[in-house]
Amino acid sequence: MNNAASILLLVFLALTFIQSAYEKLFYWQDNVDWLKEHFAKTRLKNLVPLALVHLVILELISGILSIVGIIELIVNNGRTFGFYGAIFSSITLLMMLFGQRLAKDYDGARTIVIYFIPAVMAVYWLN
């Protein structure tokens, strides 16, 4: 299998974002409450529900494109969907990083970087 590393990275991204979107959707109010407190001292304090909707949409797009990318790699060695899954994953993580930095949650920002590295590796390998 020539694409094992790319497939593993896409599985990682798909699991990360589908599970994250699932938790946000099924525990919506808990997430909104926590994030309102988290962003209470920022310009986002009144935009938390709207920002969360945007984040869930990006997470779902990232996860679905990653899943389709896995299938495409296995079926015909195609890289288009996986590449866009990795791009959307990177954009989603940058959006999260911006929020964490805005909230001055530097430990949270550092954690996002751990996810960002494999996302950028996937962009590079699937390009």
PASEBA-1860 file (N, C-alpha, C; in nm, 3 decimals):
! residues 127
1> MNNAASIL> 0.086/-0.118/0.000/0.000/0.000/0.000/0.090/0.123/0.000 ~ 0.084/0.200/-0.105/0.169/0.317/-0.122/0.124/0.437/-0.041 ~ 0.001/0.438/-0.001/-0.056/0.557/0.063/-0.085/0.537/0.211 ~ -0.018/0.444/0.274/-0.050/0.410/0.414/-0.039/0.531/0.507 ~ 0.068/0.609/0.495/0.087/0.724/0.585/-0.022/0.828/0.561 ~ -0.054/0.854/0.436/-0.160/0.951/0.404/-0.295/0.904/0.457 ~ -0.323/0.776/0.441/-0.450/0.721/0.490/-0.456/0.731/0.642 ~ -0.347/0.697/0.710/-0.346/0.707/0.856/-0.368/0.851/0.902
9> LLVFLALT> -0.306/0.947/0.835/-0.328/1.088/0.872/-0.473/1.129/0.848 ~ -0.530/1.085/0.738/-0.671/1.119/0.710/-0.765/1.052/0.809 ~ -0.733/0.930/0.852/-0.814/0.865/0.956/-0.806/0.947/1.084 ~ -0.685/0.989/1.119/-0.666/1.073/1.238/-0.751/1.200/1.229 ~ -0.747/1.269/1.116/-0.824/1.393/1.099/-0.974/1.365/1.102 ~ -1.016/1.259/1.034/-1.159/1.226/1.032/-1.209/1.195/1.172 ~ -1.137/1.112/1.246/-1.178/1.079/1.383/-1.182/1.203/1.471 ~ -1.079/1.285/1.459/-1.069/1.406/1.541/-1.190/1.496/1.519
17> FIQSAYEK> -1.221/1.526/1.393/-1.323/1.626/1.366/-1.465/1.572/1.370 ~ -1.487/1.449/1.330/-1.623/1.392/1.341/-1.661/1.377/1.487 ~ -1.569/1.327/1.570/-1.596/1.310/1.712/-1.617/1.446/1.780 ~ -1.537/1.544/1.743/-1.550/1.677/1.802/-1.684/1.741/1.764 ~ -1.722/1.730/1.639/-1.851/1.785/1.595/-1.966/1.713/1.666 ~ -1.955/1.582/1.678/-2.057/1.503/1.748/-2.076/1.554/1.890 ~ -1.965/1.571/1.963/-1.975/1.619/2.102/-2.036/1.758/2.109 ~ -1.999/1.844/2.018/-2.055/1.980/2.019/-2.205/1.979/1.991
25> LFYWQDNV> -2.246/1.895/1.896/-2.389/1.889/1.860/-2.474/1.825/1.970 ~ -2.424/1.718/2.029/-2.505/1.645/2.127/-2.492/1.698/2.270 ~ -2.396/1.784/2.292/-2.380/1.850/2.422/-2.368/2.001/2.399 ~ -2.460/2.050/2.314/-2.456/2.188/2.268/-2.453/2.288/2.383 ~ -2.551/2.280/2.473/-2.561/2.380/2.579/-2.442/2.378/2.673 ~ -2.394/2.259/2.704/-2.273/2.249/2.788/-2.155/2.321/2.722 ~ -2.141/2.301/2.591/-2.032/2.366/2.518/-2.050/2.517/2.513 ~ -2.173/2.562/2.486/-2.199/2.706/2.481/-2.169/2.770/2.617
33> DWLKEHFA> -2.215/2.708/2.723/-2.192/2.762/2.857/-2.042/2.770/2.888 ~ -1.969/2.663/2.859/-1.826/2.661/2.887/-1.753/2.767/2.803 ~ -1.789/2.775/2.674/-1.721/2.870/2.586/-1.756/3.015/2.619 ~ -1.878/3.040/2.664/-1.912/3.177/2.705/-1.824/3.221/2.821 ~ -1.801/3.131/2.914/-1.712/3.162/3.026/-1.567/3.176/2.978 ~ -1.528/3.087/2.888/-1.391/3.087/2.835/-1.358/3.218/2.762 ~ -1.456/3.271/2.689/-1.436/3.392/2.609/-1.498/3.516/2.673 ~ -1.528/3.510/2.801/-1.597/3.621/2.870/-1.522/3.753/2.861
41> KTRLKNLV> -1.391/3.748/2.856/-1.311/3.872/2.854/-1.258/3.906/2.715 ~ -1.325/3.853/2.612/-1.279/3.877/2.475/-1.390/3.940/2.392 ~ -1.354/3.977/2.270/-1.453/4.032/2.177/-1.553/3.927/2.131 ~ -1.525/3.800/2.152/-1.614/3.692/2.109/-1.724/3.660/2.209 ~ -1.724/3.726/2.324/-1.815/3.686/2.433/-1.961/3.681/2.390 ~ -2.004/3.769/2.301/-2.144/3.770/2.257/-2.166/3.691/2.129 ~ -2.061/3.634/2.075/-2.070/3.562/1.948/-2.047/3.412/1.961 ~ -2.043/3.363/2.082/-2.008/3.222/2.105/-2.100/3.126/2.029
49> PLALVHLV> -2.233/3.136/2.037/-2.315/3.039/1.963/-2.290/3.043/1.812 ~ -2.278/3.161/1.755/-2.251/3.174/1.612/-2.115/3.117/1.576 ~ -2.014/3.147/1.656/-1.880/3.093/1.632/-1.881/2.940/1.643 ~ -1.958/2.888/1.736/-1.966/2.743/1.754/-2.033/2.677/1.634 ~ -2.135/2.740/1.579/-2.200/2.688/1.457/-2.098/2.681/1.344 ~ -2.023/2.789/1.325/-1.921/2.790/1.220/-1.816/2.681/1.243 ~ -1.775/2.664/1.367/-1.675/2.563/1.399/-1.727/2.423/1.369 ~ -1.851/2.394/1.407/-1.909/2.261/1.382/-1.918/2.236/1.232
57> ILELISGI> -1.958/2.335/1.155/-1.966/2.319/1.010/-1.828/2.288/0.952 ~ -1.727/2.363/0.993/-1.591/2.337/0.945/-1.540/2.199/0.988 ~ -1.572/2.160/1.110/-1.531/2.027/1.156/-1.597/1.917/1.074 ~ -1.725/1.932/1.045/-1.795/1.832/0.964/-1.739/1.826/0.822 ~ -1.714/1.941/0.763/-1.655/1.944/0.628/-1.518/1.876/0.631 ~ -1.437/1.909/0.731/-1.303/1.850/0.743/-1.311/1.698/0.757 ~ -1.398/1.653/0.845/-1.411/1.509/0.870/-1.466/1.434/0.751 ~ -1.568/1.488/0.687/-1.630/1.420/0.572/-1.533/1.416/0.454
65> LSIVGIIE> -1.466/1.528/0.426/-1.368/1.528/0.317/-1.254/1.430/0.345 ~ -1.215/1.418/0.470/-1.110/1.322/0.505/-1.156/1.179/0.482 ~ -1.279/1.148/0.519/-1.334/1.013/0.495/-1.341/0.983/0.346 ~ -1.394/1.077/0.269/-1.402/1.058/0.124/-1.262/1.046/0.066 ~ -1.167/1.123/0.121/-1.029/1.115/0.076/-0.967/0.978/0.100 ~ -1.000/0.916/0.212/-0.952/0.780/0.242/-1.004/0.684/0.135 ~ -1.133/0.694/0.109/-1.195/0.606/0.009/-1.132/0.629/-0.128 ~ -1.114/0.756/-0.165/-1.055/0.789/-0.295/-0.912/0.734/-0.307
73> LIVNNGRT> -0.832/0.746/-0.201/-0.696/0.692/-0.204/-0.696/0.540/-0.222 ~ -0.787/0.474/-0.152/-0.792/0.327/-0.159/-0.842/0.281/-0.296 ~ -0.944/0.349/-0.349/-1.007/0.305/-0.474/-0.921/0.335/-0.597 ~ -0.870/0.458/-0.607/-0.800/0.492/-0.731/-0.674/0.577/-0.712 ~ -0.619/0.577/-0.592/-0.500/0.656/-0.559/-0.521/0.806/-0.577 ~ -0.647/0.850/-0.582/-0.676/0.992/-0.597/-0.646/1.067/-0.467 ~ -0.607/1.192/-0.482/-0.566/1.270/-0.366/-0.649/1.397/-0.346 ~ -0.743/1.423/-0.433/-0.814/1.550/-0.429/-0.893/1.570/-0.301
81> FGFYGAIF> -0.979/1.476/-0.266/-1.064/1.494/-0.148/-0.981/1.493/-0.019 ~ -0.881/1.406/-0.013/-0.795/1.403/0.104/-0.719/1.534/0.121 ~ -0.672/1.589/0.009/-0.601/1.717/0.013/-0.693/1.825/0.069 ~ -0.815/1.833/0.018/-0.907/1.935/0.068/-0.950/1.908/0.212 ~ -0.959/1.780/0.250/-0.985/1.747/0.390/-0.874/1.799/0.481 ~ -0.750/1.784/0.436/-0.635/1.832/0.514/-0.632/1.985/0.517 ~ -0.666/2.049/0.406/-0.671/2.195/0.401/-0.778/2.247/0.497 ~ -0.899/2.191/0.488/-1.006/2.235/0.578/-0.972/2.206/0.724
89> SSITLLMM> -0.906/2.092/0.749/-0.864/2.061/0.885/-0.767/2.166/0.937 ~ -0.673/2.206/0.853/-0.576/2.308/0.893/-0.644/2.441/0.920 ~ -0.737/2.479/0.835/-0.811/2.604/0.854/-0.891/2.599/0.984 ~ -0.956/2.487/1.009/-1.034/2.470/1.132/-0.944/2.483/1.255 ~ -0.829/2.420/1.250/-0.737/2.428/1.363/-0.681/2.569/1.381 ~ -0.656/2.639/1.272/-0.611/2.778/1.283/-0.720/2.865/1.346 ~ -0.845/2.837/1.311/-0.956/2.911/1.373/-0.960/2.885/1.524 ~ -0.942/2.760/1.563/-0.939/2.726/1.705/-0.819/2.791/1.774
97> LFGQRLAK> -0.704/2.788/1.708/-0.584/2.849/1.764/-0.605/2.998/1.787 ~ -0.666/3.065/1.691/-0.695/3.208/1.706/-0.781/3.231/1.830 ~ -0.884/3.149/1.849/-0.972/3.164/1.965/-0.899/3.142/2.096 ~ -0.815/3.041/2.100/-0.740/3.014/2.223/-0.642/3.127/2.254 ~ -0.578/3.179/2.152/-0.485/3.291/2.175/-0.561/3.415/2.219 ~ -0.679/3.438/2.160/-0.761/3.552/2.198/-0.804/3.541/2.344 ~ -0.836/3.420/2.387/-0.877/3.396/2.526/-0.757/3.386/2.621 ~ -0.638/3.400/2.566/-0.514/3.389/2.643/-0.499/3.252/2.711
105> DYDGARTI> -0.553/3.150/2.644/-0.538/3.012/2.690/-0.420/2.951/2.614 ~ -0.301/2.977/2.663/-0.180/2.936/2.592/-0.159/2.785/2.596 ~ -0.203/2.719/2.703/-0.194/2.573/2.707/-0.288/2.511/2.603 ~ -0.408/2.567/2.591/-0.502/2.520/2.489/-0.448/2.543/2.349 ~ -0.384/2.658/2.328/-0.325/2.689/2.198/-0.214/2.589/2.165 ~ -0.133/2.558/2.266/-0.023/2.463/2.247/-0.079/2.325/2.208 ~ -0.188/2.286/2.267/-0.250/2.157/2.234/-0.296/2.155/2.089 ~ -0.351/2.265/2.042/-0.398/2.270/1.903/-0.282/2.253/1.805
113> VIYFIPAV> -0.166/2.304/1.841/-0.048/2.290/1.755/-0.015/2.142/1.735 ~ -0.037/2.061/1.837/-0.012/1.916/1.827/-0.098/1.856/1.717 ~ -0.221/1.902/1.701/-0.310/1.856/1.595/-0.275/1.919/1.461 ~ -0.224/2.040/1.464/-0.194/2.114/1.342/-0.079/2.048/1.264 ~ 0.018/1.997/1.335/0.135/1.937/1.268/0.095/1.821/1.175 ~ 0.016/1.722/1.221/-0.025/1.616/1.127/-0.114/1.668/1.014 ~ -0.194/1.770/1.041/-0.280/1.826/0.936/-0.194/1.886/0.825 ~ -0.090/1.958/0.862/-0.001/2.018/0.762/0.080/1.909/0.691
121> MAVYWLN> 0.118/1.805/0.764/0.185/1.691/0.698/0.094/1.631/0.592 ~ -0.034/1.618/0.624/-0.128/1.562/0.525/-0.141/1.655/0.405 ~ -0.145/1.785/0.427/-0.150/1.879/0.314/-0.028/1.857/0.225 ~ 0.089/1.848/0.286/0.214/1.831/0.211/0.214/1.700/0.132 ~ 0.180/1.589/0.198/0.186/1.459/0.131/0.079/1.441/0.024 ~ -0.035/1.507/0.042/-0.145/1.488/-0.053/-0.144/1.593/-0.165 ~ -0.053/1.688/-0.158/-0.044/1.793/-0.260/0.015/1.738/-0.388
END
